[in-house]
Amino acid sequence: MTIRFGIVGCGYIANRHARHIVDHPGAQLISAFDIDADKCEKYSSEYGAKPSATLQELVSHPEIDILTICTPNGNHHEIAIQALEGGKHVLVEKPMALSKAQCQQMIAAAESNDRLLFVVKQNRFNPPVQALKRLIDENRLGKLYMVNLNCYWNRNEAYYTNSAWKGTKDLDGGTLFTQFSHFVDIFYYLFGDIEPLSGVIANQNHQGLIEFEDTGCFTFRFNSGALGNFAYTTAAYDRNMEGSISVFAENATIKIGGKYLNTIDYQATNGFNISDLPISGPANNYGHYEGSMSNHDKIIHNVVETLNGRESIMTNAHEGMKVVEIIEKFYRIGELRS
């Protein structure tokens, strides 16, 4: 059956959702809502949808099967709960919410209303990530020794001054929520849960622009006993530099790199080198900055296939909550030492 979508929030990322909904043969965009009525009108007209005058009008629309939430981070949980209680499935952009407690409320609403709750983590679809995941699932790597995650990006002044919510604690939440939750998700997706050991965070280059850190360094331990390092910044000069994950294991050393975990930069394996990967899609380009890989077409396809009973959710709500929980742990230990 055709899956009928509604969209809340008509900003940058909502354009990517709408484009792939419109292009998918099994999907249809019915309506959209934004607190800026003029923006909503223009957006809806561009994608052949009807604007809703209020959020409640969108939530109660009888033709909509699933609501896609593309609003500021701090609004995700409230809107999701309203949609779930209104009988809609929900697809929520990253991060799922800004606290584990909020995520738990969202999951409770989904379960009590027998609705599905999808979380956008598009980097899981990156070809190098999927190739490494297959090696892990096949137990090819052997014992895991260490994982090193580096995220060196640039977010300039315009990124924050052009937005009313980015950089704020209440609606943005922090650099780990908005910029790097995808990367936290990837090491959790590949290697499981962690416990932070030490960390420090600081605002090195965005004073007066943001209410939290732009740089952090953490050490942690996986439940398997392997060690981890995580270094990140949005203060890289001029442009994004790198988003990489290096894996050191009994039978392999592999680095997935590029700017967005989209290339194999190094590998030495016990006879199972990764090769013949599909070409990764382009990064999300927002004009004055770039975001993570653009795999939203695969997200929309997964929603359509899951709601038709042909696939399972790529990132379910419990996994989305786990990423938020890990970020909260990092911030607690970082705040103690910053």
C-alpha positions as CSV (number, residue, x, y, z in Angstrom):
1,M,0.0,0.0,0.0
2,T,1.0,3.6,-0.5
3,I,2.4,5.2,2.7
4,R,1.1,8.7,3.3
5,F,3.3,11.2,5.0
6,G,2.8,14.4,6.9
7,I,5.8,16.6,7.8
8,V,6.3,18.9,10.8
9,G,8.9,21.6,10.3
10,C,9.7,23.0,6.8
11,G,13.4,23.8,7.2
12,Y,16.5,22.5,5.4
13,I,16.3,18.8,6.3
14,A,12.6,18.7,5.7
15,N,13.3,19.5,2.0
16,R,15.4,16.3,1.8
17,H,12.6,14.2,3.3
18,A,10.0,15.7,1.0
19,R,12.0,15.2,-2.1
20,H,12.5,11.5,-1.4
21,I,8.9,11.0,-0.3
22,V,7.7,12.6,-3.6
23,D,10.2,10.5,-5.6
24,H,9.3,7.2,-4.0
25,P,6.7,5.2,-5.9
26,G,5.2,3.8,-2.6
27,A,5.0,7.1,-0.8
28,Q,2.9,10.2,-0.9
29,L,3.3,13.6,0.9
30,I,-0.2,14.7,2.1
31,S,0.4,17.8,4.2
32,A,3.0,19.8,6.2
33,F,3.0,22.2,9.1
34,D,5.4,24.9,10.3
35,I,4.9,27.7,12.8
36,D,5.9,30.1,10.0
37,A,2.8,30.0,7.9
38,D,4.4,31.6,4.8
39,K,7.3,29.1,4.9
40,C,4.8,26.2,5.2
41,E,2.7,27.6,2.3
42,K,5.7,27.8,0.0
43,Y,7.1,24.4,1.1
44,S,3.8,22.7,0.6
45,S,3.3,24.2,-2.8
46,E,6.8,23.1,-4.0
47,Y,6.1,19.5,-3.1
48,G,2.4,19.2,-4.0
49,A,1.1,19.0,-0.5
50,K,-1.5,20.9,1.4
51,P,-0.5,23.1,4.3
52,S,-2.0,22.5,7.7
53,A,-2.9,25.6,9.7
54,T,-2.1,23.9,13.1
55,L,-0.1,21.0,14.4
56,Q,-3.4,19.4,15.6
57,E,-4.9,19.7,12.2
58,L,-1.9,17.8,10.8
59,V,-1.9,15.2,13.5
60,S,-5.7,14.5,13.1
61,H,-5.5,14.4,9.3
62,P,-7.4,11.1,8.4
63,E,-5.2,10.4,5.3
64,I,-1.8,10.5,7.0
65,D,-0.2,7.3,8.1
66,I,3.1,8.6,9.5
67,L,4.4,12.0,10.7
68,T,7.9,13.0,10.0
69,I,9.4,15.4,12.6
70,C,11.9,17.9,11.3
71,T,11.8,20.5,14.0
72,P,14.4,21.8,16.4
73,N,15.8,19.0,18.7
74,G,14.1,20.2,21.8
75,N,10.6,19.8,20.3
76,H,11.0,16.3,19.1
77,H,9.5,14.4,22.1
78,E,6.5,16.6,22.6
79,I,5.4,16.5,18.9
80,A,6.2,12.8,18.7
81,I,4.0,12.0,21.7
82,Q,1.1,14.1,20.3
83,A,1.4,12.3,16.9
84,L,1.6,8.8,18.4
85,E,-1.3,9.5,20.7
86,G,-3.2,10.8,17.6
87,G,-2.7,7.4,16.0
88,K,0.2,8.2,13.6
89,H,3.4,6.3,13.2
90,V,6.4,8.7,13.6
91,L,9.7,9.2,11.9
92,V,11.9,11.6,13.9
93,E,15.1,13.3,12.8
94,K,18.2,12.9,14.9
95,P,18.6,13.2,17.8
96,M,15.5,11.3,19.0
97,A,15.2,13.7,21.9
98,L,17.5,15.6,24.3
99,S,17.2,13.1,27.3
100,K,16.7,9.5,27.9
101,A,13.6,10.3,30.0
102,Q,12.1,12.0,27.0
103,C,12.9,9.0,24.8
104,Q,11.2,6.7,27.3
105,Q,8.1,8.8,27.2
106,M,8.1,8.6,23.4
107,I,8.5,4.8,23.5
108,A,5.7,4.4,26.0
109,A,3.4,6.5,23.8
110,A,4.3,4.3,20.7
111,E,3.8,1.1,22.6
112,S,0.5,2.1,24.3
113,N,-0.9,3.2,20.9
114,D,0.5,0.3,18.9
115,R,2.4,2.6,16.6
116,L,6.0,2.4,15.2
117,L,8.6,5.0,16.0
118,F,11.5,5.3,13.5
119,V,14.7,7.4,14.2
120,V,16.8,8.9,11.4
121,K,20.4,7.5,11.5
122,Q,21.2,7.6,7.8
123,N,25.0,6.9,8.2
124,R,24.1,3.3,9.0
125,F,23.4,2.9,5.2
126,N,26.9,4.1,4.2
127,P,28.5,1.3,2.1
128,P,31.7,1.2,4.2
129,V,29.7,1.0,7.4
130,Q,27.6,-1.8,6.0
131,A,30.6,-3.7,4.8
132,L,32.3,-3.5,8.3
133,K,29.0,-4.5,9.9
134,R,28.9,-7.7,7.8
135,L,32.5,-8.6,8.9
136,I,31.5,-8.1,12.5
137,D,28.3,-10.1,12.2
138,E,30.4,-12.9,10.6
139,N,32.9,-12.8,13.4
140,R,35.8,-12.1,11.0
141,L,37.5,-9.4,13.1
142,G,38.2,-11.6,16.1
143,K,38.8,-9.9,19.4
144,L,38.2,-6.2,19.4
145,Y,41.1,-4.2,20.9
146,M,40.3,-0.5,20.4
147,V,38.1,1.9,18.4
148,N,39.1,5.5,17.6
149,L,36.5,8.0,16.5
150,N,37.5,11.4,15.1
151,C,35.0,14.1,14.0
152,Y,36.6,17.3,12.9
153,W,34.1,19.7,11.3
154,N,33.5,23.4,10.8
155,R,30.5,25.4,11.9
156,N,30.9,29.1,11.1
157,E,29.2,32.1,12.6
158,A,26.6,32.2,9.9
159,Y,25.4,28.7,10.8
160,Y,24.3,30.0,14.2
161,T,23.3,33.6,13.5
162,N,21.0,32.4,10.7
163,S,19.0,30.3,13.1
164,A,16.9,31.1,16.1
165,W,17.5,27.8,17.8
166,K,20.9,26.4,16.9
167,G,23.4,26.9,19.6
168,T,20.8,27.1,22.4
169,K,20.8,24.6,25.2
170,D,17.1,24.1,25.3
171,L,16.4,23.5,21.6
172,D,19.8,22.4,20.2
173,G,21.1,20.5,23.2
174,G,24.8,20.4,22.3
175,T,27.4,19.5,19.7
176,L,27.1,15.8,20.3
177,F,23.3,16.0,19.8
178,T,23.2,18.1,16.6
179,Q,26.5,17.4,14.8
180,F,27.8,14.1,16.0
181,S,25.0,11.9,17.2
182,H,25.3,10.0,13.9
183,F,28.8,9.1,14.8
184,V,28.0,8.0,18.3
185,D,25.3,5.9,16.7
186,I,27.7,4.2,14.4
187,F,30.1,2.9,17.1
188,Y,27.1,1.8,19.1
189,Y,25.6,0.1,16.0
190,L,28.8,-1.7,15.2
191,F,30.2,-2.6,18.6
192,G,27.5,-2.1,21.3
193,D,27.2,-0.2,24.5
194,I,30.0,1.7,26.3
195,E,30.9,3.2,29.6
196,P,32.8,6.6,29.5
197,L,36.0,6.6,31.5
198,S,37.2,10.2,31.3
199,G,36.4,13.3,29.3
200,V,36.8,17.1,28.9
201,I,34.8,19.6,26.9
202,A,35.3,23.2,26.0
203,N,34.1,26.1,23.9
204,Q,37.2,27.0,22.0
205,N,36.0,29.1,19.1
206,H,32.3,29.9,19.4
207,Q,32.0,32.2,22.4
208,G,28.9,34.3,22.2
209,L,27.4,32.0,19.6
210,I,26.6,28.8,21.5
211,E,25.6,27.8,25.0
212,F,27.7,24.7,25.1
213,E,31.0,23.1,23.9
214,D,32.4,23.0,20.4
215,T,35.2,20.6,21.3
216,G,35.5,17.4,23.3
217,C,37.7,14.4,24.0
218,F,36.6,11.2,25.7
219,T,37.9,7.8,26.6
220,F,35.6,4.9,27.1
221,R,35.3,1.1,27.4
222,F,33.0,-1.1,25.4
223,N,31.1,-3.8,27.3
224,S,33.3,-6.3,25.4
225,G,36.4,-4.8,27.2
226,A,37.8,-3.0,24.1
227,L,38.9,0.6,24.6
228,G,37.6,3.6,22.8
229,N,38.7,7.2,22.0
230,F,36.4,10.0,20.8
231,A,37.7,13.4,19.7
232,Y,35.4,16.0,18.1
233,T,35.3,19.6,17.2
234,T,33.3,22.1,15.1
235,A,36.2,24.5,15.2
236,A,38.2,23.0,12.2
237,Y,39.4,25.9,10.1
238,D,37.3,26.9,7.1
239,R,35.6,23.6,6.3
240,N,34.8,20.1,7.5
241,M,38.0,17.9,7.6
242,E,37.2,14.4,8.7
243,G,34.7,12.0,10.1
244,S,36.4,8.6,10.7
245,I,36.4,5.5,12.8
246,S,39.5,3.3,13.1
247,V,39.1,-0.3,14.3
248,F,41.9,-2.3,15.8
249,A,41.1,-6.0,16.2
250,E,42.7,-9.4,16.3
251,N,42.4,-10.0,12.6
252,A,42.2,-6.6,11.1
253,T,42.9,-2.9,11.3
254,I,40.4,-0.9,9.3
255,K,39.8,2.9,9.0
256,I,36.5,4.2,7.6
257,G,37.1,7.8,6.8
258,G,36.5,10.7,4.4
259,K,34.5,13.5,5.9
260,Y,31.4,11.5,6.6
261,L,32.4,7.8,7.1
262,N,32.1,7.3,3.4
263,T,35.5,5.8,2.3
264,I,37.8,3.0,3.3
265,D,41.0,4.9,4.1
266,Y,43.1,2.0,5.4
267,Q,42.8,-1.7,5.8
268,A,45.1,-4.6,6.8
269,T,43.1,-7.8,7.2
270,N,43.6,-11.5,7.5
271,G,42.5,-12.2,4.0
272,F,39.1,-10.4,3.8
273,N,39.8,-6.9,2.5
274,I,36.7,-4.8,1.8
275,S,36.4,-4.2,-2.0
276,D,34.0,-3.3,-4.7
277,L,31.9,-1.0,-2.6
278,P,29.0,1.0,-4.2
279,I,29.7,4.7,-4.5
280,S,28.5,6.6,-1.5
281,G,25.9,9.4,-2.1
282,P,26.7,13.1,-1.6
283,A,26.8,14.8,1.7
284,N,23.9,17.0,2.8
285,N,24.8,20.4,1.4
286,Y,23.1,23.4,3.0
287,G,25.0,26.2,1.2
288,H,27.3,27.6,3.9
289,Y,28.0,24.2,5.5
290,E,27.8,20.5,4.9
291,G,26.2,17.8,7.1
292,S,26.4,14.0,7.1
293,M,25.8,11.6,4.2
294,S,22.6,12.0,2.3
295,N,20.9,8.6,2.7
296,H,17.4,9.9,3.3
297,D,16.1,8.1,0.3
298,K,17.0,4.8,2.1
299,I,15.4,6.0,5.2
300,I,12.1,6.7,3.4
301,H,12.3,3.4,1.6
302,N,12.8,1.6,4.9
303,V,9.7,3.3,6.3
304,V,7.6,2.3,3.3
305,E,8.9,-1.3,3.4
306,T,8.5,-1.7,7.1
307,L,5.0,-0.3,7.2
308,N,4.1,-2.8,4.4
309,G,5.6,-5.7,6.4
310,R,8.5,-6.4,4.1
311,E,11.4,-5.0,6.2
312,S,12.2,-4.2,9.8
313,I,13.1,-0.8,11.2
314,M,16.8,0.2,10.5
315,T,17.0,2.3,13.7
316,N,14.3,1.6,16.2
317,A,13.3,3.8,19.1
318,H,15.2,1.7,21.7
319,E,18.4,2.2,19.6
320,G,17.7,5.9,19.2
321,M,17.3,6.2,23.0
322,K,20.6,4.3,23.6
323,V,22.4,6.9,21.6
324,V,20.9,9.7,23.6
325,E,21.8,7.8,26.8
326,I,25.4,7.6,25.7
327,I,25.6,11.3,24.9
328,E,24.2,12.1,28.3
329,K,26.9,10.0,29.9
330,F,29.6,11.8,27.9
331,Y,28.2,15.2,28.9
332,R,28.0,14.2,32.6
333,I,31.7,13.1,32.7
334,G,32.8,16.0,30.5
335,E,31.0,18.6,32.7
336,L,32.8,17.2,35.7
337,R,36.2,17.8,34.1
338,S,35.7,20.8,31.9
